[in-house]
Amino acid sequence: MIESTSDCRGLVLAGGLSSRMGMDKAQLRRNQQSMLAFARMLLETLGLDVAVSGGAEGIADLVPRAGPLGGIYSALKTLQPAALLVLPVDMPLLTADLLRELLEQGEQRGVPVCYRDCYLPLYLPVNPSLLHYIEQVFAEGSAQPRSLKKLLQAMGGVQLPVTDKEALMNANTPEEWQLARLRFGREHDQ
């Protein structure tokens, strides 16, 4: 593990219903570990303290069924971090190198950073503008969309070029999981 000088916290989004998968995606096995353990390990490799949003052991959703932005909102209210490096629990081909790039670019630029047309994983600096925006989105009766894309637009976010599109694949269905298993199975063969 690398010692981090960052004030950033890692956040794994492990809530959601996993309805398309038919079982809890956090408990799927990637080689010898659960997807939740794999996601935590990626963030810990960068030297980050890691929190989990949703799931049995994570931060409870303050707003049920509010999607990824709801998990981020709950984490912001609970942890009060300086920044978050957020990743979903369903990216079995993700690498620490791609996360390191987000962390470095985000800290240099001071704005939200993700990969082009892929809003998670996401580096999210926590500042008064972000807190105001997210409070407005989750205010009682708000009609603002609970969208990571809208958050990035509002906060002047940057989308980096994708160098490894396969690594950003989500496994949301049994078919996508089987495809991912074929790919990460190659790691064992090498």
Phi and psi restraints in degrees (value plus and minus 20) as a CYANA .aco file:
   2 ILE   PHI    -111.2   -71.2
   2 ILE   PSI     117.1   157.1
   3 GLU   PHI     -96.0   -56.0
   3 GLU   PSI     107.9   147.9
   4 SER   PHI    -118.1   -78.1
   4 SER   PSI     121.4   161.4
   5 THR   PHI    -121.4   -81.4
   5 THR   PSI     -13.4    26.6
   6 SER   PHI    -101.3   -61.3
   6 SER   PSI     128.1   168.1
   7 ASP   PHI    -109.7   -69.7
   7 ASP   PSI     -11.7    28.3
   8 CYS   PHI     -96.9   -56.9
   8 CYS   PSI     126.6   166.6
   9 ARG   PHI    -132.3   -92.3
   9 ARG   PSI     124.2   164.2
  10 GLY   PHI    -102.6   -62.6
  10 GLY   PSI     122.2   162.2
  11 LEU   PHI    -155.0  -115.0
  11 LEU   PSI     101.4   141.4
  12 VAL   PHI    -119.2   -79.2
  12 VAL   PSI     103.6   143.6
  13 LEU   PHI    -106.3   -66.3
  13 LEU   PSI      88.0   128.0
  14 ALA   PHI    -142.4  -102.4
  14 ALA   PSI      -4.4    35.6
  15 GLY   PHI    -103.3   -63.3
  15 GLY   PSI    -176.1  -136.1
  16 GLY   PHI      67.8   107.8
  16 GLY   PSI     144.0   184.0
  17 LEU   PHI    -111.3   -71.3
  17 LEU   PSI     -36.4     3.6
  18 SER   PHI      33.6    73.6
  18 SER   PSI      13.1    53.1
  19 SER   PHI     -84.8   -44.8
  19 SER   PSI     -57.0   -17.0
  20 ARG   PHI     -91.3   -51.3
  20 ARG   PSI     -49.1    -9.1
  21 MET   PHI     -99.2   -59.2
  21 MET   PSI     -52.4   -12.4
  22 GLY   PHI      66.5   106.5
  22 GLY   PSI     -20.0    20.0
  23 MET   PHI    -177.9  -137.9
  23 MET   PSI     145.3   185.3
  24 ASP   PHI     -84.2   -44.2
  24 ASP   PSI      95.5   135.5
  25 LYS   PHI     -83.5   -43.5
  25 LYS   PSI     -49.2    -9.2
  26 ALA   PHI     -83.7   -43.7
  26 ALA   PSI     -43.8    -3.8
  27 GLN   PHI    -116.6   -76.6
  27 GLN   PSI     -24.4    15.6
  28 LEU   PHI     -79.2   -39.2
  28 LEU   PSI     126.2   166.2
  29 ARG   PHI    -117.4   -77.4
  29 ARG   PSI     101.4   141.4
  30 ARG   PHI    -126.1   -86.1
  30 ARG   PSI      83.1   123.1
  31 ASN   PHI      35.5    75.5
  31 ASN   PSI    -134.9   -94.9
  32 GLN   PHI    -121.0   -81.0
  32 GLN   PSI      -8.9    31.1
  33 GLN   PHI    -157.5  -117.5
  33 GLN   PSI     137.0   177.0
  34 SER   PHI     -89.8   -49.8
  34 SER   PSI     140.6   180.6
  35 MET   PHI     -83.1   -43.1
  35 MET   PSI     -53.5   -13.5
  36 LEU   PHI     -84.2   -44.2
  36 LEU   PSI     -65.2   -25.2
  37 ALA   PHI     -83.9   -43.9
  37 ALA   PSI     -58.3   -18.3
  38 PHE   PHI     -82.6   -42.6
  38 PHE   PSI     -66.7   -26.7
  39 ALA   PHI     -82.9   -42.9
  39 ALA   PSI     -63.7   -23.7
  40 ARG   PHI     -79.9   -39.9
  40 ARG   PSI     -64.3   -24.3
  41 MET   PHI     -81.0   -41.0
  41 MET   PSI     -61.1   -21.1
  42 LEU   PHI     -78.2   -38.2
  42 LEU   PSI     -65.5   -25.5
  43 LEU   PHI     -90.4   -50.4
  43 LEU   PSI     -59.4   -19.4
  44 GLU   PHI     -85.4   -45.4
  44 GLU   PSI     -51.7   -11.7
  45 THR   PHI     -78.4   -38.4
  45 THR   PSI     -49.3    -9.3
  46 LEU   PHI    -106.3   -66.3
  46 LEU   PSI     -18.0    22.0
  47 GLY   PHI      62.5   102.5
  47 GLY   PSI      -2.8    37.2
  48 LEU   PHI    -113.0   -73.0
  48 LEU   PSI     124.2   164.2
  49 ASP   PHI     -91.4   -51.4
  49 ASP   PSI     120.0   160.0
  50 VAL   PHI    -139.2   -99.2
  50 VAL   PSI     114.6   154.6
  51 ALA   PHI    -139.5   -99.5
  51 ALA   PSI     137.8   177.8
  52 VAL   PHI    -139.3   -99.3
  52 VAL   PSI     114.0   154.0
  53 SER   PHI    -126.2   -86.2
  53 SER   PSI     103.4   143.4
  54 GLY   PHI      66.8   106.8
  54 GLY   PSI    -199.9  -159.9
  55 GLY   PHI      53.9    93.9
  55 GLY   PSI     159.0   199.0
  56 ALA   PHI     -84.9   -44.9
  56 ALA   PSI     -54.8   -14.8
  57 GLU   PHI    -128.9   -88.9
  57 GLU   PSI     -12.5    27.5
  58 GLY   PHI    -119.4   -79.4
  58 GLY   PSI    -199.3  -159.3
  59 ILE   PHI     -84.7   -44.7
  59 ILE   PSI     108.7   148.7
  60 ALA   PHI     -89.5   -49.5
  60 ALA   PSI     122.6   162.6
  61 ASP   PHI     -86.7   -46.7
  61 ASP   PSI     106.4   146.4
  62 LEU   PHI     -96.0   -56.0
  62 LEU   PSI     -47.7    -7.7
  63 VAL   PHI    -145.4  -105.4
  63 VAL   PSI      85.9   125.9
  64 PRO   PHI     -80.8   -40.8
  64 PRO   PSI     125.9   165.9
  65 ARG   PHI      32.0    72.0
  65 ARG   PSI      24.2    64.2
  66 ALA   PHI    -124.5   -84.5
  66 ALA   PSI      -7.6    32.4
  67 GLY   PHI      50.9    90.9
  67 GLY   PSI    -187.0  -147.0
  68 PRO   PHI     -77.4   -37.4
  68 PRO   PSI     -60.1   -20.1
  69 LEU   PHI     -84.3   -44.3
  69 LEU   PSI     -52.5   -12.5
  70 GLY   PHI     -85.0   -45.0
  70 GLY   PSI     -60.0   -20.0
  71 GLY   PHI     -84.6   -44.6
  71 GLY   PSI     -60.2   -20.2
  72 ILE   PHI     -85.4   -45.4
  72 ILE   PSI     -64.1   -24.1
  73 TYR   PHI     -77.5   -37.5
  73 TYR   PSI     -67.4   -27.4
  74 SER   PHI     -81.4   -41.4
  74 SER   PSI     -61.1   -21.1
  75 ALA   PHI     -86.6   -46.6
  75 ALA   PSI     -60.9   -20.9
  76 LEU   PHI     -81.8   -41.8
  76 LEU   PSI     -62.6   -22.6
  77 LYS   PHI     -89.3   -49.3
  77 LYS   PSI     -53.3   -13.3
  78 THR   PHI    -105.9   -65.9
  78 THR   PSI     -65.0   -25.0
  79 LEU   PHI    -111.6   -71.6
  79 LEU   PSI     -51.5   -11.5
  80 GLN   PHI      30.3    70.3
  80 GLN   PSI      36.2    76.2
  81 PRO   PHI    -100.7   -60.7
  81 PRO   PSI     146.0   186.0
  82 ALA   PHI     -99.5   -59.5
  82 ALA   PSI     -49.2    -9.2
  83 ALA   PHI    -183.1  -143.1
  83 ALA   PSI     139.2   179.2
  84 LEU   PHI    -147.8  -107.8
  84 LEU   PSI     121.3   161.3
  85 LEU   PHI    -131.2   -91.2
  85 LEU   PSI      86.9   126.9
  86 VAL   PHI    -123.2   -83.2
  86 VAL   PSI     112.9   152.9
  87 LEU   PHI    -160.0  -120.0
  87 LEU   PSI     128.7   168.7
  88 PRO   PHI    -100.9   -60.9
  88 PRO   PSI     140.1   180.1
  89 VAL   PHI     -99.5   -59.5
  89 VAL   PSI     -25.0    15.0
  90 ASP   PHI    -130.0   -90.0
  90 ASP   PSI      14.4    54.4
  91 MET   PHI    -137.2   -97.2
  91 MET   PSI      61.8   101.8
  92 PRO   PHI     -91.9   -51.9
  92 PRO   PSI     -30.7     9.3
  93 LEU   PHI    -128.4   -88.4
  93 LEU   PSI     -16.2    23.8
  94 LEU   PHI     -81.7   -41.7
  94 LEU   PSI     128.5   168.5
  95 THR   PHI    -142.4  -102.4
  95 THR   PSI     134.9   174.9
  96 ALA   PHI     -83.2   -43.2
  96 ALA   PSI     -51.9   -11.9
  97 ASP   PHI     -82.3   -42.3
  97 ASP   PSI     -62.4   -22.4
  98 LEU   PHI     -85.4   -45.4
  98 LEU   PSI     -58.2   -18.2
  99 LEU   PHI     -88.6   -48.6
  99 LEU   PSI     -59.5   -19.5
 100 ARG   PHI     -80.2   -40.2
 100 ARG   PSI     -60.9   -20.9
 101 GLU   PHI     -81.4   -41.4
 101 GLU   PSI     -63.4   -23.4
 102 LEU   PHI     -82.3   -42.3
 102 LEU   PSI     -66.0   -26.0
 103 LEU   PHI     -80.0   -40.0
 103 LEU   PSI     -68.9   -28.9
 104 GLU   PHI     -84.2   -44.2
 104 GLU   PSI     -66.5   -26.5
 105 GLN   PHI     -85.1   -45.1
 105 GLN   PSI     -61.1   -21.1
 106 GLY   PHI     -83.8   -43.8
 106 GLY   PSI     -63.7   -23.7
 107 GLU   PHI     -88.2   -48.2
 107 GLU   PSI     -55.1   -15.1
 108 GLN   PHI     -87.9   -47.9
 108 GLN   PSI     -62.8   -22.8
 109 ARG   PHI    -107.9   -67.9
 109 ARG   PSI     -47.1    -7.1
 110 GLY   PHI      52.5    92.5
 110 GLY   PSI       0.5    40.5
 111 VAL   PHI    -152.0  -112.0
 111 VAL   PSI     145.2   185.2
 112 PRO   PHI     -79.9   -39.9
 112 PRO   PSI     121.1   161.1
 113 VAL   PHI    -155.8  -115.8
 113 VAL   PSI     112.7   152.7
 114 CYS   PHI    -161.2  -121.2
 114 CYS   PSI    -195.3  -155.3
 115 TYR   PHI    -115.4   -75.4
 115 TYR   PSI     132.2   172.2
 116 ARG   PHI     -73.1   -33.1
 116 ARG   PSI     105.1   145.1
 117 ASP   PHI      39.6    79.6
 117 ASP   PSI       2.9    42.9
 118 CYS   PHI    -162.1  -122.1
 118 CYS   PSI      77.4   117.4
 119 TYR   PHI     -99.0   -59.0
 119 TYR   PSI     -29.7    10.3
 120 LEU   PHI    -152.4  -112.4
 120 LEU   PSI     116.6   156.6
 121 PRO   PHI     -88.4   -48.4
 121 PRO   PSI     141.7   181.7
 122 LEU   PHI    -165.8  -125.8
 122 LEU   PSI     111.9   151.9
 123 TYR   PHI    -113.1   -73.1
 123 TYR   PSI     109.5   149.5
 124 LEU   PHI    -154.0  -114.0
 124 LEU   PSI      83.7   123.7
 125 PRO   PHI     -92.6   -52.6
 125 PRO   PSI     118.8   158.8
 126 VAL   PHI    -118.9   -78.9
 126 VAL   PSI      98.0   138.0
 127 ASN   PHI    -163.4  -123.4
 127 ASN   PSI     152.0   192.0
 128 PRO   PHI     -76.9   -36.9
 128 PRO   PSI     -55.9   -15.9
 129 SER   PHI     -83.6   -43.6
 129 SER   PSI     -64.7   -24.7
 130 LEU   PHI     -83.5   -43.5
 130 LEU   PSI     -66.6   -26.6
 131 LEU   PHI     -81.8   -41.8
 131 LEU   PSI     -61.1   -21.1
 132 HIS   PHI     -83.1   -43.1
 132 HIS   PSI     -67.1   -27.1
 133 TYR   PHI     -78.6   -38.6
 133 TYR   PSI     -69.1   -29.1
 134 ILE   PHI     -90.2   -50.2
 134 ILE   PSI     -52.7   -12.7
 135 GLU   PHI     -84.1   -44.1
 135 GLU   PSI     -58.7   -18.7
 136 GLN   PHI     -84.6   -44.6
 136 GLN   PSI     -63.1   -23.1
 137 VAL   PHI     -81.0   -41.0
 137 VAL   PSI     -60.3   -20.3
 138 PHE   PHI    -117.7   -77.7
 138 PHE   PSI     -11.4    28.6
 139 ALA   PHI     -85.1   -45.1
 139 ALA   PSI     126.7   166.7
 140 GLU   PHI     -72.9   -32.9
 140 GLU   PSI     105.5   145.5
 141 GLY   PHI      59.1    99.1
 141 GLY   PSI     -14.4    25.6
 142 SER   PHI     -84.5   -44.5
 142 SER   PSI     118.6   158.6
 143 ALA   PHI    -119.6   -79.6
 143 ALA   PSI     -18.7    21.3
 144 GLN   PHI     -87.1   -47.1
 144 GLN   PSI     117.7   157.7
 145 PRO   PHI     -88.2   -48.2
 145 PRO   PSI     123.2   163.2
 146 ARG   PHI    -110.5   -70.5
 146 ARG   PSI      53.6    93.6
 147 SER   PHI    -146.5  -106.5
 147 SER   PSI     110.7   150.7
 148 LEU   PHI     -85.1   -45.1
 148 LEU   PSI     -56.3   -16.3
 149 LYS   PHI     -80.2   -40.2
 149 LYS   PSI     -65.2   -25.2
 150 LYS   PHI     -86.7   -46.7
 150 LYS   PSI     -58.4   -18.4
 151 LEU   PHI     -79.9   -39.9
 151 LEU   PSI     -66.7   -26.7
 152 LEU   PHI     -80.7   -40.7
 152 LEU   PSI     -62.6   -22.6
 153 GLN   PHI     -82.5   -42.5
 153 GLN   PSI     -65.4   -25.4
 154 ALA   PHI     -86.3   -46.3
 154 ALA   PSI     -52.1   -12.1
 155 MET   PHI    -116.9   -76.9
 155 MET   PSI     -13.8    26.2
 156 GLY   PHI      47.6    87.6
 156 GLY   PSI      16.4    56.4
 157 GLY   PHI     -84.3   -44.3
 157 GLY   PSI     137.7   177.7
 158 VAL   PHI    -135.9   -95.9
 158 VAL   PSI     117.2   157.2
 159 GLN   PHI    -130.0   -90.0
 159 GLN   PSI      96.8   136.8
 160 LEU   PHI     -99.0   -59.0
 160 LEU   PSI     133.4   173.4
 161 PRO   PHI     -82.6   -42.6
 161 PRO   PSI     126.3   166.3
 162 VAL   PHI    -108.5   -68.5
 162 VAL   PSI     100.5   140.5
 163 THR   PHI    -118.8   -78.8
 163 THR   PSI     -42.2    -2.2
 164 ASP   PHI    -160.5  -120.5
 164 ASP   PSI      62.1   102.1
 165 LYS   PHI     -80.0   -40.0
 165 LYS   PSI     -56.7   -16.7
 166 GLU   PHI     -80.0   -40.0
 166 GLU   PSI     -57.2   -17.2
 167 ALA   PHI     -87.1   -47.1
 167 ALA   PSI     -39.2     0.8
 168 LEU   PHI    -116.3   -76.3
 168 LEU   PSI      -7.5    32.5
 169 MET   PHI     -90.9   -50.9
 169 MET   PSI     112.4   152.4
 170 ASN   PHI    -110.5   -70.5
 170 ASN   PSI     125.8   165.8
 171 ALA   PHI    -131.8   -91.8
 171 ALA   PSI      74.9   114.9
 172 ASN   PHI    -123.7   -83.7
 172 ASN   PSI     -36.8     3.2
 173 THR   PHI    -147.4  -107.4
 173 THR   PSI     141.6   181.6
 174 PRO   PHI     -76.9   -36.9
 174 PRO   PSI     -55.6   -15.6
 175 GLU   PHI     -86.6   -46.6
 175 GLU   PSI     -63.1   -23.1
 176 GLU   PHI     -86.4   -46.4
 176 GLU   PSI     -56.3   -16.3
 177 TRP   PHI     -84.3   -44.3
 177 TRP   PSI     -62.0   -22.0
 178 GLN   PHI     -83.6   -43.6
 178 GLN   PSI     -60.3   -20.3
 179 LEU   PHI     -82.2   -42.2
 179 LEU   PSI     -64.8   -24.8
 180 ALA   PHI     -82.4   -42.4
 180 ALA   PSI     -60.8   -20.8
 181 ARG   PHI     -80.2   -40.2
 181 ARG   PSI     -59.3   -19.3
 182 LEU   PHI     -81.1   -41.1
 182 LEU   PSI     -58.5   -18.5
 183 ARG   PHI     -96.5   -56.5
 183 ARG   PSI     -67.1   -27.1
 184 PHE   PHI     -96.1   -56.1
 184 PHE   PSI     -36.5     3.5
 185 GLY   PHI     -84.6   -44.6
 185 GLY   PSI     -48.1    -8.1
 186 ARG   PHI     -81.6   -41.6
 186 ARG   PSI     -49.8    -9.8
 187 GLU   PHI     -79.8   -39.8
 187 GLU   PSI     -58.8   -18.8
 188 HIS   PHI     -89.3   -49.3
 188 HIS   PSI     -49.9    -9.9
 189 ASP   PHI     -98.3   -58.3
 189 ASP   PSI     -36.1     3.9
